[in-house]
Amino acid sequence: MDFDHRLLVNYIIGDLSPQELEALMAWRKESGENEGIFNELVQLRIRRKFEYYHTPENIDKAFSHFNKRVTATSRRRLLRTVFKYAAVVLLAISIAFLGKISIKKEETYIVYKVNAGDNIRKIPLDDGSNVWLNCSSTLKVPTSFSVEKRQVILDGEAYFEICKRPVGSGSFLVSTDQLKIKVLGTSFNVKTTGKNKDVETTLASGKVTLFDKNDNTVYQMSPGEKVTYSPTNKEYTIENIDTNVRTAWHLAQFILENATLREIVNKLSVKFNVNINLESKKLAERRYRYVINKDESLEEVLDILKYLAPIQYRIEGNEVFISE
Protein backbone atom coordinates (compact mmCIF):
# COMPACT_ATOMS: atom_id res chain seq x y z
CA MET A 1 0.00 0.00 0.00
CA ASP A 2 1.36 3.39 -1.06
CA PHE A 3 2.13 5.93 1.64
CA ASP A 4 -0.37 8.80 1.87
CA HIS A 5 1.83 11.90 1.66
CA ARG A 6 -1.04 13.95 3.02
CA LEU A 7 0.04 12.73 6.44
CA LEU A 8 3.23 14.81 6.13
CA VAL A 9 1.27 18.01 5.82
CA ASN A 10 -1.27 17.04 8.46
CA TYR A 11 1.66 16.43 10.80
CA ILE A 12 2.85 20.01 10.28
CA ILE A 13 -0.54 21.43 11.26
CA GLY A 14 -1.13 18.91 14.06
CA ASP A 15 -4.10 17.03 12.60
CA LEU A 16 -3.21 13.33 12.85
CA SER A 17 -5.16 10.50 14.45
CA PRO A 18 -3.19 7.93 16.51
CA GLN A 19 -3.43 5.49 13.61
CA GLU A 20 -2.17 8.07 11.11
CA LEU A 21 0.69 9.02 13.40
CA GLU A 22 1.67 5.35 13.66
CA ALA A 23 1.67 5.09 9.84
CA LEU A 24 3.82 8.23 9.62
CA MET A 25 6.35 6.83 12.11
CA ALA A 26 6.55 3.58 10.15
CA TRP A 27 7.21 5.52 6.91
CA ARG A 28 9.86 7.59 8.73
CA LYS A 29 11.83 4.44 9.63
CA GLU A 30 11.80 3.01 6.10
CA SER A 31 14.87 4.93 4.92
CA GLY A 32 17.44 7.56 5.83
CA GLU A 33 15.88 9.83 3.22
CA ASN A 34 12.49 9.61 4.93
CA GLU A 35 14.15 10.31 8.29
CA GLY A 36 15.75 13.47 6.88
CA ILE A 37 12.44 14.70 5.46
CA PHE A 38 10.69 14.06 8.76
CA ASN A 39 13.32 15.98 10.74
CA GLU A 40 12.85 19.01 8.51
CA LEU A 41 9.08 18.78 8.94
CA VAL A 42 9.55 18.84 12.72
CA GLN A 43 11.42 22.13 12.42
CA LEU A 44 8.76 23.54 10.11
CA ARG A 45 6.01 22.57 12.54
CA ILE A 46 7.75 24.28 15.43
CA ARG A 47 8.59 27.46 13.51
CA ARG A 48 5.31 28.12 11.78
CA LYS A 49 2.67 26.77 14.20
CA PHE A 50 0.24 26.13 11.41
CA GLU A 51 -2.18 24.47 13.84
CA TYR A 52 -3.52 27.95 14.64
CA TYR A 53 -4.59 28.55 11.08
CA HIS A 54 -5.94 25.33 9.51
CA THR A 55 -9.45 23.97 8.93
CA PRO A 56 -10.46 20.65 7.32
CA GLU A 57 -11.99 22.51 4.36
CA ASN A 58 -8.79 24.32 3.56
CA ILE A 59 -6.75 21.14 4.00
CA ASP A 60 -8.92 19.36 1.40
CA LYS A 61 -8.69 22.27 -1.01
CA ALA A 62 -4.93 22.61 -0.69
CA PHE A 63 -4.25 18.87 -0.79
CA SER A 64 -5.68 18.50 -4.29
CA HIS A 65 -2.95 20.88 -5.43
CA PHE A 66 -0.32 19.19 -3.27
CA ASN A 67 -1.10 15.62 -4.35
CA LYS A 68 -0.49 16.40 -8.02
CA ARG A 69 3.08 17.45 -7.31
CA VAL A 70 4.24 14.76 -4.88
CA THR A 71 6.81 12.21 -6.05
CA ALA A 72 8.09 9.39 -3.87
CA THR A 73 11.62 9.41 -5.28
CA SER A 74 12.75 13.04 -5.07
CA ARG A 75 13.40 14.39 -1.57
CA ARG A 76 14.03 17.90 -2.79
CA ARG A 77 10.86 17.98 -4.87
CA LEU A 78 8.81 16.47 -2.06
CA LEU A 79 9.99 19.03 0.48
CA ARG A 80 9.34 21.85 -1.96
CA THR A 81 5.80 20.57 -2.47
CA VAL A 82 5.16 20.28 1.27
CA PHE A 83 6.27 23.88 1.76
CA LYS A 84 4.01 25.03 -1.08
CA TYR A 85 1.06 23.15 0.38
CA ALA A 86 1.61 24.62 3.80
CA ALA A 87 1.77 28.06 2.20
CA VAL A 88 -1.57 27.43 0.45
CA VAL A 89 -3.20 26.55 3.78
CA LEU A 90 -1.88 29.70 5.44
CA LEU A 91 -2.86 31.84 2.45
CA ALA A 92 -6.40 30.46 2.31
CA ILE A 93 -7.02 31.05 6.00
CA SER A 94 -5.48 34.51 5.90
CA ILE A 95 -7.84 35.53 3.10
CA ALA A 96 -10.89 33.91 4.70
CA PHE A 97 -10.46 35.29 8.22
CA LEU A 98 -8.31 38.41 7.90
CA GLY A 99 -9.15 39.67 4.44
CA LYS A 100 -5.45 40.20 3.77
CA ILE A 101 -2.15 38.31 3.66
CA SER A 102 -0.05 38.59 6.81
CA ILE A 103 3.57 37.58 6.31
CA LYS A 104 5.76 37.06 9.39
CA LYS A 105 9.23 38.50 8.97
CA GLU A 106 12.23 36.40 9.84
CA GLU A 107 13.61 37.45 13.21
CA THR A 108 16.96 39.23 13.08
CA TYR A 109 19.50 39.16 15.90
CA ILE A 110 22.31 41.20 17.34
CA VAL A 111 25.18 38.82 18.11
CA TYR A 112 27.40 39.44 21.15
CA LYS A 113 30.57 37.37 21.40
CA VAL A 114 33.28 37.25 24.07
CA ASN A 115 36.39 35.38 22.95
CA ALA A 116 38.62 33.29 25.19
CA GLY A 117 40.79 35.56 27.32
CA ASP A 118 38.59 38.64 26.81
CA ASN A 119 36.96 40.53 29.66
CA ILE A 120 33.44 39.70 30.83
CA ARG A 121 30.90 41.83 28.97
CA LYS A 122 27.78 43.36 30.52
CA ILE A 123 24.89 43.61 28.04
CA PRO A 124 21.84 45.78 28.88
CA LEU A 125 18.62 44.61 27.21
CA ASP A 126 15.76 46.77 25.96
CA ASP A 127 13.38 45.55 28.66
CA GLY A 128 15.68 46.74 31.48
CA SER A 129 17.27 43.33 32.11
CA ASN A 130 21.04 42.81 32.22
CA VAL A 131 23.22 39.94 31.02
CA TRP A 132 26.87 39.28 31.88
CA LEU A 133 28.51 37.23 29.12
CA ASN A 134 31.53 35.12 30.08
CA CYS A 135 34.55 34.44 27.86
CA SER A 136 34.21 31.86 25.05
CA SER A 137 30.47 32.62 24.89
CA THR A 138 27.95 33.96 22.36
CA LEU A 139 24.56 35.59 22.97
CA LYS A 140 21.99 36.33 20.25
CA VAL A 141 19.45 39.03 21.10
CA PRO A 142 16.54 40.03 18.79
CA THR A 143 16.70 43.55 17.41
CA SER A 144 13.38 44.02 19.22
CA PHE A 145 11.42 41.78 21.56
CA SER A 146 8.04 40.54 20.34
CA VAL A 147 4.77 40.95 22.23
CA GLU A 148 4.49 37.18 22.74
CA LYS A 149 7.96 36.55 24.19
CA ARG A 150 11.39 37.93 24.96
CA GLN A 151 13.81 35.25 23.80
CA VAL A 152 17.61 35.15 23.60
CA ILE A 153 19.89 32.34 22.38
CA LEU A 154 22.97 31.35 24.42
CA ASP A 155 26.04 29.30 23.61
CA GLY A 156 28.50 29.33 26.52
CA GLU A 157 27.95 30.94 29.91
CA ALA A 158 25.97 33.98 31.02
CA TYR A 159 24.52 35.43 34.20
CA PHE A 160 21.06 36.98 33.88
CA GLU A 161 19.23 39.58 35.97
CA ILE A 162 15.77 39.67 34.43
CA CYS A 163 13.25 42.42 35.10
CA LYS A 164 9.73 41.37 35.92
CA ARG A 165 7.54 41.16 32.87
CA PRO A 166 6.75 44.67 31.59
CA VAL A 167 3.07 45.37 30.92
CA GLY A 168 2.17 44.08 27.49
CA SER A 169 5.25 41.87 27.03
CA GLY A 170 5.67 38.10 27.03
CA SER A 171 7.72 35.73 29.14
CA PHE A 172 11.52 35.82 29.00
CA LEU A 173 13.11 32.71 27.46
CA VAL A 174 16.74 31.63 27.30
CA SER A 175 17.25 29.07 24.56
CA THR A 176 20.23 26.67 24.31
CA ASP A 177 20.84 23.69 22.05
CA GLN A 178 19.31 21.31 24.59
CA LEU A 179 17.09 23.28 26.98
CA LYS A 180 14.86 26.32 27.24
CA ILE A 181 14.58 28.32 30.45
CA LYS A 182 11.38 30.27 31.09
CA VAL A 183 11.97 33.17 33.44
CA LEU A 184 10.05 35.51 35.72
CA GLY A 185 11.77 38.30 37.67
CA THR A 186 14.88 36.28 38.35
CA SER A 187 18.67 36.11 38.75
CA PHE A 188 20.27 32.95 37.39
CA ASN A 189 23.29 31.47 35.64
CA VAL A 190 23.31 29.28 32.51
CA LYS A 191 26.34 27.41 31.20
CA THR A 192 26.65 25.03 28.25
CA THR A 193 29.74 22.85 28.54
CA GLY A 194 31.59 20.09 26.76
CA LYS A 195 31.40 18.60 23.30
CA ASN A 196 27.82 17.44 23.75
CA LYS A 197 26.72 20.73 25.33
CA ASP A 198 25.70 19.78 28.85
CA VAL A 199 23.49 22.56 30.22
CA GLU A 200 24.01 23.79 33.78
CA THR A 201 21.40 26.18 35.27
CA THR A 202 21.92 27.83 38.67
CA LEU A 203 19.10 29.83 40.26
CA ALA A 204 20.13 32.66 42.58
CA SER A 205 16.69 34.23 43.12
CA GLY A 206 13.16 34.11 41.76
CA LYS A 207 11.78 31.22 39.74
CA VAL A 208 12.59 29.51 36.43
CA THR A 209 11.07 26.56 34.61
CA LEU A 210 13.17 24.26 32.42
CA PHE A 211 11.80 22.85 29.15
CA ASP A 212 13.32 20.27 26.81
CA LYS A 213 13.70 20.68 23.04
CA ASN A 214 10.12 19.47 22.52
CA ASP A 215 8.75 22.10 24.96
CA ASN A 216 7.97 19.50 27.63
CA THR A 217 8.32 20.77 31.20
CA VAL A 218 11.39 19.27 32.85
CA TYR A 219 11.69 20.95 36.25
CA GLN A 220 10.69 24.08 38.14
CA MET A 221 13.70 25.33 40.05
CA SER A 222 13.95 26.93 43.49
CA PRO A 223 16.64 29.41 44.60
CA GLY A 224 19.89 27.72 45.62
CA GLU A 225 19.52 24.84 43.15
CA LYS A 226 21.79 23.83 40.29
CA VAL A 227 20.32 21.58 37.61
CA THR A 228 22.64 19.92 35.09
CA TYR A 229 21.25 18.19 31.99
CA SER A 230 23.37 15.71 30.04
CA PRO A 231 22.05 15.21 26.47
CA THR A 232 24.33 12.17 26.09
CA ASN A 233 22.68 10.30 28.97
CA LYS A 234 19.41 12.27 28.84
CA GLU A 235 19.66 12.69 32.62
CA TYR A 236 19.15 15.60 35.00
CA THR A 237 21.02 16.05 38.27
CA ILE A 238 19.88 18.48 40.98
CA GLU A 239 22.19 19.95 43.65
CA ASN A 240 21.79 22.50 46.42
CA ILE A 241 24.76 24.87 46.27
CA ASP A 242 26.07 28.25 47.43
CA THR A 243 24.98 30.38 44.48
CA ASN A 244 27.23 33.24 45.57
CA VAL A 245 30.24 31.04 44.87
CA ARG A 246 28.91 29.69 41.57
CA THR A 247 27.90 33.09 40.15
CA ALA A 248 30.77 35.21 41.50
CA TRP A 249 32.48 35.27 38.09
CA HIS A 250 30.08 37.91 36.74
CA LEU A 251 31.26 40.31 39.47
CA ALA A 252 34.87 39.69 38.41
CA GLN A 253 35.43 37.76 41.63
CA PHE A 254 36.93 34.39 42.47
CA ILE A 255 35.60 32.82 45.68
CA LEU A 256 37.41 30.07 47.60
CA GLU A 257 35.00 28.45 50.04
CA ASN A 258 36.41 26.56 53.06
CA ALA A 259 39.80 26.39 51.34
CA THR A 260 43.11 25.70 53.06
CA LEU A 261 45.77 28.40 52.97
CA ARG A 262 47.79 26.00 50.80
CA GLU A 263 44.95 25.93 48.23
CA ILE A 264 44.64 29.72 48.34
CA VAL A 265 48.33 30.40 47.70
CA ASN A 266 48.35 27.84 44.89
CA LYS A 267 45.58 29.81 43.18
CA LEU A 268 47.50 33.03 43.72
CA SER A 269 50.63 31.47 42.22
CA VAL A 270 48.77 30.65 39.01
CA LYS A 271 46.91 33.99 38.87
CA PHE A 272 50.01 36.17 39.34
CA ASN A 273 52.60 33.81 37.81
CA VAL A 274 54.82 33.78 40.91
CA ASN A 275 56.28 31.10 43.16
CA ILE A 276 54.79 31.32 46.66
CA ASN A 277 56.69 29.63 49.50
CA LEU A 278 54.49 28.79 52.51
CA GLU A 279 56.94 28.39 55.36
CA SER A 280 54.56 27.06 58.04
CA LYS A 281 52.95 23.59 57.74
CA LYS A 282 50.55 24.45 60.57
CA LEU A 283 49.41 27.56 58.74
CA ALA A 284 49.03 25.67 55.47
CA GLU A 285 46.15 23.50 56.74
CA ARG A 286 44.00 26.28 58.19
CA ARG A 287 40.79 26.87 56.26
CA TYR A 288 39.29 30.17 55.12
CA ARG A 289 36.61 31.68 52.92
CA TYR A 290 38.46 34.03 50.62
CA VAL A 291 37.25 36.33 47.83
CA ILE A 292 39.70 37.49 45.18
CA ASN A 293 38.74 40.40 42.93
CA LYS A 294 40.23 39.95 39.49
CA ASP A 295 41.47 43.55 39.26
CA GLU A 296 43.44 43.43 42.54
CA SER A 297 47.24 43.37 42.52
CA LEU A 298 49.31 40.69 44.28
CA GLU A 299 50.21 43.14 47.06
CA GLU A 300 46.56 44.07 47.63
CA VAL A 301 45.54 40.40 47.82
CA LEU A 302 48.35 39.57 50.26
CA ASP A 303 47.52 42.59 52.43
CA ILE A 304 43.96 41.33 52.84
CA LEU A 305 45.22 37.81 53.51
CA LYS A 306 47.58 39.26 56.07
CA TYR A 307 44.67 40.38 58.24
CA LEU A 308 42.59 37.28 57.59
CA ALA A 309 45.13 34.54 58.40
CA PRO A 310 47.14 36.39 59.92
CA ILE A 311 50.41 36.07 58.03
CA GLN A 312 53.57 37.99 57.20
CA TYR A 313 54.92 38.11 53.66
CA ARG A 314 57.79 39.43 51.64
CA ILE A 315 58.26 39.64 47.88
CA GLU A 316 61.65 39.07 46.28
CA GLY A 317 61.36 39.33 42.52
CA ASN A 318 59.32 36.34 41.34
CA GLU A 319 59.41 34.70 44.77
CA VAL A 320 56.90 35.27 47.62
CA PHE A 321 57.60 34.06 51.16
CA ILE A 322 54.72 33.64 53.64
CA SER A 323 55.20 32.95 57.33
CA GLU A 324 53.23 33.24 60.61
NUVEXFI-677698 format. One line per 8 residues: number of its first residue (from 1); for each residue x, y, z of C-alpha. Coordinates in nm, 2 decimals, padded with zeros to 4 digits. Layout:
N
NUM	X Y Z  ...
This chain:
324
1	00.00 00.00 00.00  00.14 00.34 -00.11  00.21 00.59 00.16  -00.04 00.88 00.19  00.18 01.19 00.17  -00.10 01.39 00.30  00.00 01.27 00.64  00.32 01.48 00.61
9	00.13 01.80 00.58  -00.13 01.70 00.85  00.17 01.64 01.08  00.29 02.00 01.03  -00.05 02.14 01.13  -00.11 01.89 01.41  -00.41 01.70 01.26  -00.32 01.33 01.28
17	-00.52 01.05 01.45  -00.32 00.79 01.65  -00.34 00.55 01.36  -00.22 00.81 01.11  00.07 00.90 01.34  00.17 00.53 01.37  00.17 00.51 00.98  00.38 00.82 00.96
25	00.63 00.68 01.21  00.65 00.36 01.01  00.72 00.55 00.69  00.99 00.76 00.87  01.18 00.44 00.96  01.18 00.30 00.61  01.49 00.49 00.49  01.74 00.76 00.58
33	01.59 00.98 00.32  01.25 00.96 00.49  01.41 01.03 00.83  01.58 01.35 00.69  01.24 01.47 00.55  01.07 01.41 00.88  01.33 01.60 01.07  01.29 01.90 00.85
41	00.91 01.88 00.89  00.96 01.88 01.27  01.14 02.21 01.24  00.88 02.35 01.01  00.60 02.26 01.25  00.77 02.43 01.54  00.86 02.75 01.35  00.53 02.81 01.18
49	00.27 02.68 01.42  00.02 02.61 01.14  -00.22 02.45 01.38  -00.35 02.79 01.46  -00.46 02.85 01.11  -00.59 02.53 00.95  -00.94 02.40 00.89  -01.05 02.06 00.73
57	-01.20 02.25 00.44  -00.88 02.43 00.36  -00.67 02.11 00.40  -00.89 01.94 00.14  -00.87 02.23 -00.10  -00.49 02.26 -00.07  -00.42 01.89 -00.08  -00.57 01.85 -00.43
65	-00.29 02.09 -00.54  -00.03 01.92 -00.33  -00.11 01.56 -00.44  -00.05 01.64 -00.80  00.31 01.75 -00.73  00.42 01.48 -00.49  00.68 01.22 -00.61  00.81 00.94 -00.39
73	01.16 00.94 -00.53  01.27 01.30 -00.51  01.34 01.44 -00.16  01.40 01.79 -00.28  01.09 01.80 -00.49  00.88 01.65 -00.21  01.00 01.90 00.05  00.93 02.18 -00.20
81	00.58 02.06 -00.25  00.52 02.03 00.13  00.63 02.39 00.18  00.40 02.50 -00.11  00.11 02.31 00.04  00.16 02.46 00.38  00.18 02.81 00.22  -00.16 02.74 00.04
89	-00.32 02.65 00.38  -00.19 02.97 00.54  -00.29 03.18 00.24  -00.64 03.05 00.23  -00.70 03.11 00.60  -00.55 03.45 00.59  -00.78 03.55 00.31  -01.09 03.39 00.47
97	-01.05 03.53 00.82  -00.83 03.84 00.79  -00.92 03.97 00.44  -00.54 04.02 00.38  -00.21 03.83 00.37  00.00 03.86 00.68  00.36 03.76 00.63  00.58 03.71 00.94
105	00.92 03.85 00.90  01.22 03.64 00.98  01.36 03.74 01.32  01.70 03.92 01.31  01.95 03.92 01.59  02.23 04.12 01.73  02.52 03.88 01.81  02.74 03.94 02.12
113	03.06 03.74 02.14  03.33 03.72 02.41  03.64 03.54 02.29  03.86 03.33 02.52  04.08 03.56 02.73  03.86 03.86 02.68  03.70 04.05 02.97  03.34 03.97 03.08
121	03.09 04.18 02.90  02.78 04.34 03.05  02.49 04.36 02.80  02.18 04.58 02.89  01.86 04.46 02.72  01.58 04.68 02.60  01.34 04.56 02.87  01.57 04.67 03.15
129	01.73 04.33 03.21  02.10 04.28 03.22  02.32 03.99 03.10  02.69 03.93 03.19  02.85 03.72 02.91  03.15 03.51 03.01  03.46 03.44 02.79  03.42 03.19 02.50
137	03.05 03.26 02.49  02.79 03.40 02.24  02.46 03.56 02.30  02.20 03.63 02.03  01.94 03.90 02.11  01.65 04.00 01.88  01.67 04.35 01.74  01.34 04.40 01.92
145	01.14 04.18 02.16  00.80 04.05 02.03  00.48 04.09 02.22  00.45 03.72 02.27  00.80 03.65 02.42  01.14 03.79 02.50  01.38 03.52 02.38  01.76 03.51 02.36
153	01.99 03.23 02.24  02.30 03.13 02.44  02.60 02.93 02.36  02.85 02.93 02.65  02.80 03.09 02.99  02.60 03.40 03.10  02.45 03.54 03.42  02.11 03.70 03.39
161	01.92 03.96 03.60  01.58 03.97 03.44  01.32 04.24 03.51  00.97 04.14 03.59  00.75 04.12 03.29  00.68 04.47 03.16  00.31 04.54 03.09  00.22 04.41 02.75
169	00.52 04.19 02.70  00.57 03.81 02.70  00.77 03.57 02.91  01.15 03.58 02.90  01.31 03.27 02.75  01.67 03.16 02.73  01.72 02.91 02.46  02.02 02.67 02.43
177	02.08 02.37 02.21  01.93 02.13 02.46  01.71 02.33 02.70  01.49 02.63 02.72  01.46 02.83 03.05  01.14 03.03 03.11  01.20 03.32 03.34  01.00 03.55 03.57
185	01.18 03.83 03.77  01.49 03.63 03.84  01.87 03.61 03.88  02.03 03.29 03.74  02.33 03.15 03.56  02.33 02.93 03.25  02.63 02.74 03.12  02.67 02.50 02.83
193	02.97 02.28 02.85  03.16 02.01 02.68  03.14 01.86 02.33  02.78 01.74 02.38  02.67 02.07 02.53  02.57 01.98 02.89  02.35 02.26 03.02  02.40 02.38 03.38
201	02.14 02.62 03.53  02.19 02.78 03.87  01.91 02.98 04.03  02.01 03.27 04.26  01.67 03.42 04.31  01.32 03.41 04.18  01.18 03.12 03.97  01.26 02.95 03.64
209	01.11 02.66 03.46  01.32 02.43 03.24  01.18 02.29 02.91  01.33 02.03 02.68  01.37 02.07 02.30  01.01 01.95 02.25  00.87 02.21 02.50  00.80 01.95 02.76
217	00.83 02.08 03.12  01.14 01.93 03.28  01.17 02.09 03.62  01.07 02.41 03.81  01.37 02.53 04.00  01.39 02.69 04.35  01.66 02.94 04.46  01.99 02.77 04.56
225	01.95 02.48 04.31  02.18 02.38 04.03  02.03 02.16 03.76  02.26 01.99 03.51  02.13 01.82 03.20  02.34 01.57 03.00  02.21 01.52 02.65  02.43 01.22 02.61
233	02.27 01.03 02.90  01.94 01.23 02.88  01.97 01.27 03.26  01.91 01.56 03.50  02.10 01.61 03.83  01.99 01.85 04.10  02.22 01.99 04.36  02.18 02.25 04.64
241	02.48 02.49 04.63  02.61 02.83 04.74  02.50 03.04 04.45  02.72 03.32 04.56  03.02 03.10 04.49  02.89 02.97 04.16  02.79 03.31 04.01  03.08 03.52 04.15
249	03.25 03.53 03.81  03.01 03.79 03.67  03.13 04.03 03.95  03.49 03.97 03.84  03.54 03.78 04.16  03.69 03.44 04.25  03.56 03.28 04.57  03.74 03.01 04.76
257	03.50 02.85 05.00  03.64 02.66 05.31  03.98 02.64 05.13  04.31 02.57 05.31  04.58 02.84 05.30  04.78 02.60 05.08  04.50 02.59 04.82  04.46 02.97 04.83
265	04.83 03.04 04.77  04.84 02.78 04.49  04.56 02.98 04.32  04.75 03.30 04.37  05.06 03.15 04.22  04.88 03.07 03.90  04.69 03.40 03.89  05.00 03.62 03.93
273	05.26 03.38 03.78  05.48 03.38 04.09  05.63 03.11 04.32  05.48 03.13 04.67  05.67 02.96 04.95  05.45 02.88 05.25  05.69 02.84 05.54  05.46 02.71 05.80
281	05.29 02.36 05.77  05.06 02.45 06.06  04.94 02.76 05.87  04.90 02.57 05.55  04.61 02.35 05.67  04.40 02.63 05.82  04.08 02.69 05.63  03.93 03.02 05.51
289	03.66 03.17 05.29  03.85 03.40 05.06  03.73 03.63 04.78  03.97 03.75 04.52  03.87 04.04 04.29  04.02 04.00 03.95  04.15 04.36 03.93  04.34 04.34 04.25
297	04.72 04.34 04.25  04.93 04.07 04.43  05.02 04.31 04.71  04.66 04.41 04.76  04.55 04.04 04.78  04.83 03.96 05.03  04.75 04.26 05.24  04.40 04.13 05.28
305	04.52 03.78 05.35  04.76 03.93 05.61  04.47 04.04 05.82  04.26 03.73 05.76  04.51 03.45 05.84  04.71 03.64 05.99  05.04 03.61 05.80  05.36 03.80 05.72
313	05.49 03.81 05.37  05.78 03.94 05.16  05.83 03.96 04.79  06.17 03.91 04.63  06.14 03.93 04.25  05.93 03.63 04.13  05.94 03.47 04.48  05.69 03.53 04.76
321	05.76 03.41 05.12  05.47 03.36 05.36  05.52 03.30 05.73  05.32 03.32 06.06
